[in-house]
Amino acid sequence: MTPVLVTSALFLLVTFGYGGFCAASPFGDCRKCRGMGHAVKTDRKGRTKRGKDCRRCKATGKRIRVGRHLYNVAARLHRDGTR
């Protein structure tokens, strides 16, 4: 097999794999708060405390994946164009 064919097959496999992953699990953990929904602070004695709510994910701890966001944009564009 030629290298171009192998590369294109690998690209299609990765693309469809990520698309399936985004369809099965459209939300991932927030990168800023690591899925906790808030910051973790320590007091003066070294004990962990709950900090402020995460502003990026609005304290849910979840974010929408890039692939799912692109799908939502394309679906919205198609829906608005066919009305």
Phi and psi restraints in degrees (value plus and minus 20) as a CYANA .aco file:
   2 THR   PHI     -98.9   -58.9
   2 THR   PSI     134.2   174.2
   3 PRO   PHI     -81.5   -41.5
   3 PRO   PSI     -51.1   -11.1
   4 VAL   PHI     -87.0   -47.0
   4 VAL   PSI     -60.7   -20.7
   5 LEU   PHI     -86.7   -46.7
   5 LEU   PSI     -61.2   -21.2
   6 VAL   PHI     -85.7   -45.7
   6 VAL   PSI     -61.9   -21.9
   7 THR   PHI     -84.8   -44.8
   7 THR   PSI     -64.1   -24.1
   8 SER   PHI     -87.3   -47.3
   8 SER   PSI     -57.4   -17.4
   9 ALA   PHI     -85.5   -45.5
   9 ALA   PSI     -61.6   -21.6
  10 LEU   PHI     -85.1   -45.1
  10 LEU   PSI     -60.5   -20.5
  11 PHE   PHI     -82.0   -42.0
  11 PHE   PSI     -64.3   -24.3
  12 LEU   PHI     -85.0   -45.0
  12 LEU   PSI     -58.7   -18.7
  13 LEU   PHI     -83.1   -43.1
  13 LEU   PSI     -65.1   -25.1
  14 VAL   PHI     -86.4   -46.4
  14 VAL   PSI     -61.9   -21.9
  15 THR   PHI     -83.5   -43.5
  15 THR   PSI     -68.9   -28.9
  16 PHE   PHI     -89.7   -49.7
  16 PHE   PSI     -51.1   -11.1
  17 GLY   PHI     -85.5   -45.5
  17 GLY   PSI     -64.3   -24.3
  18 TYR   PHI     -88.2   -48.2
  18 TYR   PSI     -56.7   -16.7
  19 GLY   PHI     -83.1   -43.1
  19 GLY   PSI     -61.8   -21.8
  20 GLY   PHI     -86.2   -46.2
  20 GLY   PSI     -57.8   -17.8
  21 PHE   PHI     -84.7   -44.7
  21 PHE   PSI     -60.8   -20.8
  22 CYS   PHI     -89.3   -49.3
  22 CYS   PSI     -52.4   -12.4
  23 ALA   PHI     -90.9   -50.9
  23 ALA   PSI     -58.3   -18.3
  24 ALA   PHI     -97.1   -57.1
  24 ALA   PSI     -57.4   -17.4
  25 SER   PHI    -157.3  -117.3
  25 SER   PSI      65.6   105.6
  26 PRO   PHI     -92.3   -52.3
  26 PRO   PSI     -36.2     3.8
  27 PHE   PHI    -134.8   -94.8
  27 PHE   PSI     120.5   160.5
  28 GLY   PHI    -141.0  -101.0
  28 GLY   PSI     155.5   195.5
  29 ASP   PHI     -91.0   -51.0
  29 ASP   PSI     124.9   164.9
  30 CYS   PHI     -84.6   -44.6
  30 CYS   PSI     116.4   156.4
  31 ARG   PHI     -96.9   -56.9
  31 ARG   PSI     -47.0    -7.0
  32 LYS   PHI     -96.1   -56.1
  32 LYS   PSI     -66.3   -26.3
  33 CYS   PHI    -123.1   -83.1
  33 CYS   PSI     -17.4    22.6
  34 ARG   PHI      38.6    78.6
  34 ARG   PSI      14.9    54.9
  35 GLY   PHI      64.0   104.0
  35 GLY   PSI     -15.0    25.0
  36 MET   PHI    -108.7   -68.7
  36 MET   PSI     -46.0    -6.0
  37 GLY   PHI      69.8   109.8
  37 GLY   PSI     -24.9    15.1
  38 HIS   PHI    -175.7  -135.7
  38 HIS   PSI     146.1   186.1
  39 ALA   PHI    -102.8   -62.8
  39 ALA   PSI     136.5   176.5
  40 VAL   PHI    -130.8   -90.8
  40 VAL   PSI     104.2   144.2
  41 LYS   PHI    -138.7   -98.7
  41 LYS   PSI     144.2   184.2
  42 THR   PHI    -139.9   -99.9
  42 THR   PSI     123.5   163.5
  43 ASP   PHI    -104.7   -64.7
  43 ASP   PSI    -193.2  -153.2
  44 ARG   PHI     -89.0   -49.0
  44 ARG   PSI     -40.1    -0.1
  45 LYS   PHI    -108.9   -68.9
  45 LYS   PSI     -25.4    14.6
  46 GLY   PHI      75.5   115.5
  46 GLY   PSI     -19.0    21.0
  47 ARG   PHI     -99.1   -59.1
  47 ARG   PSI     124.8   164.8
  48 THR   PHI     -99.2   -59.2
  48 THR   PSI     123.0   163.0
  49 LYS   PHI    -152.8  -112.8
  49 LYS   PSI     139.2   179.2
  50 ARG   PHI     -97.9   -57.9
  50 ARG   PSI     111.7   151.7
  51 GLY   PHI    -116.5   -76.5
  51 GLY   PSI    -175.3  -135.3
  52 LYS   PHI     -93.2   -53.2
  52 LYS   PSI     136.4   176.4
  53 ASP   PHI     -85.7   -45.7
  53 ASP   PSI     127.0   167.0
  54 CYS   PHI     -93.2   -53.2
  54 CYS   PSI     108.5   148.5
  55 ARG   PHI    -101.7   -61.7
  55 ARG   PSI     -45.2    -5.2
  56 ARG   PHI     -88.8   -48.8
  56 ARG   PSI     -65.1   -25.1
  57 CYS   PHI    -123.0   -83.0
  57 CYS   PSI     -16.2    23.8
  58 LYS   PHI      37.5    77.5
  58 LYS   PSI      21.4    61.4
  59 ALA   PHI      46.0    86.0
  59 ALA   PSI       0.2    40.2
  60 THR   PHI    -111.7   -71.7
  60 THR   PSI     -47.9    -7.9
  61 GLY   PHI      65.1   105.1
  61 GLY   PSI     -19.0    21.0
  62 LYS   PHI    -141.0  -101.0
  62 LYS   PSI     134.5   174.5
  63 ARG   PHI    -158.4  -118.4
  63 ARG   PSI     138.0   178.0
  64 ILE   PHI    -105.0   -65.0
  64 ILE   PSI     119.1   159.1
  65 ARG   PHI     -92.4   -52.4
  65 ARG   PSI     136.5   176.5
  66 VAL   PHI     -82.1   -42.1
  66 VAL   PSI     -64.4   -24.4
  67 GLY   PHI     -82.8   -42.8
  67 GLY   PSI     -60.4   -20.4
  68 ARG   PHI     -88.7   -48.7
  68 ARG   PSI     -56.6   -16.6
  69 HIS   PHI     -82.7   -42.7
  69 HIS   PSI     -63.9   -23.9
  70 LEU   PHI     -83.5   -43.5
  70 LEU   PSI     -59.6   -19.6
  71 TYR   PHI     -83.1   -43.1
  71 TYR   PSI     -63.2   -23.2
  72 ASN   PHI     -83.0   -43.0
  72 ASN   PSI     -60.2   -20.2
  73 VAL   PHI     -84.9   -44.9
  73 VAL   PSI     -64.9   -24.9
  74 ALA   PHI     -85.5   -45.5
  74 ALA   PSI     -61.1   -21.1
  75 ALA   PHI     -85.8   -45.8
  75 ALA   PSI     -60.3   -20.3
  76 ARG   PHI     -85.8   -45.8
  76 ARG   PSI     -60.9   -20.9
  77 LEU   PHI     -83.1   -43.1
  77 LEU   PSI     -63.3   -23.3
  78 HIS   PHI     -86.3   -46.3
  78 HIS   PSI     -63.3   -23.3
  79 ARG   PHI     -83.8   -43.8
  79 ARG   PSI     -61.9   -21.9
  80 ASP   PHI     -92.0   -52.0
  80 ASP   PSI     -49.3    -9.3
  81 GLY   PHI     -98.7   -58.7
  81 GLY   PSI     -40.9    -0.9
  82 THR   PHI    -123.1   -83.1
  82 THR   PSI      -9.4    30.6
